[in-house]
Amino acid sequence: MTQLAERPSASSDKATVVNDFTINVATVNGSGSQTANATIVNALFHMGIPVNAKNLFPSNIKGLPTWYNIRASKDGYTARRDVAEVLVAFNVKTIQQDLADLPSGGAMLYPDHLKFEQNRSDVSYYALPANAIMKLHNVDVKFRDRMINMVYVGALAQILGLEMQEVHNYLNKTFGGRAKLVDPNFNIAKSAFEHCEQHIVKSDPFRLERMDANKDKIMVDGNTAAALGSVYGGVGVVAWYPITP
């Protein structure tokens, strides 16, 4: 279900928009963006902000485009909206169309090594030194395509107000407290945060602020919810065809 946009533009008067917008993350399927995206969603949830996410992709084939919509809604709406005010453009093949789809007043974050035509004056552009951050942390080339996604996590944290402590908490939980996995990912996000803090002047109206709207709630994906419902409903046998042979 898609909820129609409530505004003709992201913010025509630049009034601050708090906890009521969508982030669209455009990446390449198989690039390891799942961890980065889950970090954002879980950080939002533990900040007490109602959040819902949807993965959109035309194919399961590695290398093709994928989009991940993250909706923060202070009022608790869960339907996917037809616009996303904040664009994370990390796929050069879709970057021009993704920019065209951004509503007026929106914000665009992108790696500074991607070349595209900045043909709109009604959006905010934030260039991120993704490759430079990878080199700073001596990330092995074979892991670079996956870990580079943590750059936009740190950038969103500084530009929007996502709490870095919650970012660290999720990484620590995901990697079982293993410092050799937690630290490299968090340090990349931290470097992106510091870069934005020092070099980027915020010109968009979107902000995240801690709430207390998720008390007594849990974060769960649809597959897990369906599986739990089946178990508690008394299902004893489940059979399925795996999409990927």
Secondary structure as UniProt FT lines:
FT   STRAND          2..3
FT   TURN            12..13
FT   STRAND          17..18
FT   STRAND          20..28
FT   TURN            29..30
FT   HELIX           33..46
FT   TURN            47..48
FT   STRAND          51..56
FT   TURN            62..63
FT   STRAND          65..73
FT   TURN            74..75
FT   STRAND          80..81
FT   STRAND          86..89
FT   TURN            92..94
FT   HELIX           95..101
FT   TURN            104..105
FT   STRAND          107..111
FT   TURN            112..113
FT   STRAND          124..128
FT   HELIX           130..136
FT   TURN            137..138
FT   HELIX           141..147
FT   TURN            148..149
FT   HELIX           150..160
FT   HELIX           164..174
FT   TURN            175..177
FT   HELIX           179..199
FT   STRAND          206..207
FT   TURN            215..216
FT   HELIX           222..232
FT   TURN            233..234
//
